[in-house]
Structure formats: structure tokens, C-alpha cells
Amino acid sequence: MIFAINDQLNDLGISFLEGVLESLDSSLAPIHKSIKASTIWDVESYCDHGEYLIGVGFCVMQRYLLDVLQDLKIDQGLARDLGPKSKEGVPVAKLIHSAGNYWKHEPEWHIWLESLKPQSQRTINDTLHGRNSADYPLSQVLADLCGDKKLLLVNCIPYLKEWRQAVYIYTSKNV
């Protein structure tokens, strides 16, 4: 539930989300160190582990997007188009939603790459975020969102707060 205090929006979900993302970031820290210190032969397993944890982070953020919209009368697609945009002009909420879906559904796709449903192909295209391909697309999305900041999932929180504010403003004026 979202509530306003002195024109500042608050909700319990953001603090729950932040705690989970901090925990995931703590698990990612030794992986980052191991990647830097390992040989070329060991890097892949560390990157796979990191990609898995980053995917979990995007799923938790996706859940937050849905929690914010829970009792609002707004189309979810429209809501995901609100708020901040990435440097490539993609709505961040849409990018986070696609990244969460990518992580959840990617294991089903490797067999049927030639015959993906249009929605699955859109998820892949959105997650690639303008790239033709990527070995670790979720890590790339996180890097795009973090920019010059440290590669941490919690660095997505300001985007989510800004998105929440945009949804609140939109629904107060239009619903």
C-alpha cells in the first residue's frame, strides 16, 4: 500500500524489496571478486552464478511493480511505460519487467529458438536492450541501469521510486 506523507510517497514494499536486494548484492560481492581473480576457465561458472542472482533480483523488482499496481485501475502495460527511461529511451519499469520474465522463462526457450511466440521474442529483444546478443543479458541490463555506479541491484531502487511517483501522479489525474 502506498501512502503520502508531506508529499513524499512511501510504502512498506520498497523497504522489503531493498532488504532482499541488499542480501542478493551481498551474495554477488564475492562472485565479483572471484571473477576478477580467476582464470579464463573459471570465469564462466562465476558469471553463471552472478546472472542467476541478478535474475532473482529482477524478479523481486518485478513483484514490486505488481505490488504498486495492485489496487490501481491502470493498465499494466501503460503503467510500465511511465517513469524514468534508460539511456536508450526504454522505460525502466518495462525493462525490469522484461528482465524478470527473461530469467523465469529462458530455460524453456533454448529448444524452440526458431519458433518462439511473439511475446517471448519481445521479452528477449527488450532484455537485450538494443544489443544483437549477450552472453549474460541480465548482467548487461543491470550494468546499463547502474551506469557509472557500482554494479548493485539496490541501485535500481531510485528508478523504482521515480516510477512509483509517476504512476501515483498519473492515476491521481486520470483515474
C-alpha positions as CSV (number, residue, x, y, z in Angstrom):
1,M,0.0,0.0,0.0
2,I,1.3,3.4,-1.0
3,F,0.8,6.4,1.3
4,A,1.9,10.0,1.1
5,I,3.5,12.0,4.0
6,N,4.3,15.6,3.3
7,D,4.1,15.0,-0.5
8,Q,6.6,12.1,-0.2
9,L,5.3,8.7,-1.3
10,N,6.1,5.7,1.0
11,D,5.2,2.1,1.1
12,L,6.4,-0.9,3.0
13,G,7.1,-2.9,-0.1
14,I,10.1,-0.7,-1.0
15,S,11.8,-1.5,2.3
16,F,11.1,-5.2,1.9
17,L,12.5,-5.0,-1.7
18,E,15.6,-3.1,-0.5
19,G,16.3,-5.7,2.1
20,V,16.1,-8.5,-0.4
21,L,18.3,-6.7,-3.0
22,E,20.9,-5.9,-0.3
23,S,21.0,-9.6,0.5
24,L,21.5,-10.5,-3.1
25,D,24.1,-7.8,-3.5
26,S,26.0,-9.3,-0.5
27,S,25.9,-12.7,-2.3
28,L,27.2,-11.1,-5.5
29,A,30.1,-9.3,-3.9
30,P,32.3,-12.5,-3.5
31,I,31.4,-13.5,-7.1
32,H,32.7,-10.2,-8.4
33,K,35.9,-10.7,-6.5
34,S,36.2,-14.3,-7.8
35,I,35.7,-13.2,-11.4
36,K,38.5,-10.6,-11.1
37,A,40.9,-13.2,-9.6
38,S,40.1,-16.2,-11.6
39,T,41.5,-17.7,-14.8
40,I,39.6,-17.7,-18.1
41,W,38.5,-21.3,-17.4
42,D,36.8,-20.5,-14.1
43,V,35.0,-17.2,-15.1
44,E,32.0,-18.8,-16.8
45,S,30.8,-20.6,-13.7
46,Y,31.1,-17.4,-11.6
47,C,29.3,-15.4,-14.3
48,D,26.5,-18.0,-14.4
49,H,26.1,-17.8,-10.7
50,G,26.0,-14.0,-10.8
51,E,23.5,-14.0,-13.7
52,Y,21.2,-16.3,-11.6
53,L,21.3,-14.0,-8.6
54,I,20.7,-10.9,-10.8
55,G,17.8,-12.7,-12.4
56,V,16.3,-13.3,-8.9
57,G,16.7,-9.6,-8.2
58,F,14.8,-8.6,-11.3
59,C,12.0,-11.0,-10.4
60,V,11.7,-9.4,-7.0
61,M,11.7,-6.0,-8.6
62,Q,9.0,-7.2,-11.0
63,R,7.0,-8.3,-8.0
64,Y,7.3,-4.8,-6.6
65,L,6.0,-3.3,-9.8
66,L,2.9,-5.5,-9.5
67,D,2.5,-4.7,-5.8
68,V,2.4,-1.0,-6.5
69,L,-0.3,-1.6,-9.2
70,Q,-2.3,-4.0,-7.1
71,D,-5.3,-1.8,-6.2
72,L,-4.9,0.8,-9.0
73,K,-7.2,1.0,-12.0
74,I,-4.4,1.3,-14.7
75,D,-3.4,-0.9,-17.5
76,Q,-0.1,-2.7,-16.5
77,G,1.4,-2.0,-19.9
78,L,0.6,1.7,-19.7
79,A,2.0,1.8,-16.1
80,R,5.3,0.2,-17.2
81,D,5.7,2.9,-19.8
82,L,5.6,5.6,-17.1
83,G,8.5,7.0,-15.2
84,P,12.2,7.1,-15.9
85,K,13.8,5.8,-19.2
86,S,17.1,4.1,-19.8
87,K,19.8,5.9,-21.8
88,E,18.4,4.0,-24.8
89,G,15.0,5.6,-24.2
90,V,13.3,2.4,-22.9
91,P,11.0,2.8,-19.9
92,V,12.9,1.3,-16.9
93,A,9.8,-0.4,-15.5
94,K,9.3,-2.2,-18.8
95,L,13.0,-3.2,-18.9
96,I,12.8,-4.6,-15.3
97,H,9.6,-6.5,-16.1
98,S,11.2,-8.0,-19.3
99,A,14.3,-8.9,-17.4
100,G,12.3,-10.7,-14.7
101,N,10.3,-12.6,-17.4
102,Y,13.6,-13.4,-19.2
103,W,15.0,-15.0,-16.1
104,K,11.9,-17.0,-15.4
105,H,11.3,-18.3,-18.9
106,E,14.7,-18.5,-20.6
107,P,15.1,-22.2,-19.7
108,E,12.1,-23.0,-21.9
109,W,13.4,-21.2,-25.0
110,H,16.7,-23.0,-25.8
111,I,14.9,-25.8,-27.6
112,W,12.4,-23.7,-29.5
113,L,14.5,-20.7,-30.6
114,E,13.3,-20.9,-34.2
115,S,9.6,-20.9,-33.2
116,L,9.3,-18.5,-30.3
117,K,6.0,-16.9,-29.7
118,P,5.9,-13.2,-30.4
119,Q,5.6,-12.3,-26.7
120,S,8.7,-14.4,-25.9
121,Q,10.7,-12.8,-28.7
122,R,9.6,-9.3,-27.4
123,T,10.9,-10.3,-23.9
124,I,14.2,-11.3,-25.4
125,N,14.5,-8.2,-27.5
126,D,13.6,-5.9,-24.6
127,T,16.1,-7.6,-22.3
128,L,18.9,-7.4,-24.9
129,H,18.3,-3.6,-24.7
130,G,19.5,-2.8,-28.2
131,R,22.2,-5.4,-28.4
132,N,22.2,-8.2,-31.1
133,S,23.1,-10.8,-28.5
134,A,24.6,-11.1,-25.0
135,D,26.1,-14.0,-23.1
136,Y,24.8,-12.5,-19.8
137,P,21.9,-10.2,-20.7
138,L,20.7,-9.6,-17.2
139,S,24.1,-8.5,-16.1
140,Q,24.2,-6.2,-19.1
141,V,20.7,-4.7,-18.2
142,L,21.9,-4.2,-14.6
143,A,25.1,-2.5,-15.9
144,D,23.0,-0.3,-18.2
145,L,20.8,0.8,-15.2
146,C,23.8,1.3,-12.9
147,G,25.7,3.4,-15.4
148,D,28.8,4.7,-13.6
149,K,27.7,3.4,-10.2
150,K,28.8,0.2,-8.7
151,L,27.0,-2.9,-10.2
152,L,24.5,-3.4,-7.4
153,L,20.8,-4.3,-7.6
154,V,19.9,-1.7,-4.9
155,N,21.0,0.9,-7.4
156,C,17.7,0.2,-9.2
157,I,15.7,1.5,-6.2
158,P,15.7,5.2,-7.2
159,Y,14.3,4.2,-10.6
160,L,11.5,2.3,-8.9
161,K,10.7,5.2,-6.6
162,E,10.6,7.5,-9.5
163,W,8.3,5.1,-11.4
164,R,6.1,4.8,-8.4
165,Q,5.8,8.6,-8.2
166,A,4.9,8.7,-11.9
167,V,2.2,6.1,-11.5
168,Y,0.8,7.9,-8.5
169,I,0.7,11.2,-10.4
170,Y,-0.9,9.6,-13.5
171,T,-3.6,7.8,-11.5
172,S,-4.4,10.9,-9.4
173,K,-5.0,12.9,-12.5
174,N,-6.6,10.2,-14.8
175,V,-8.4,7.6,-12.8
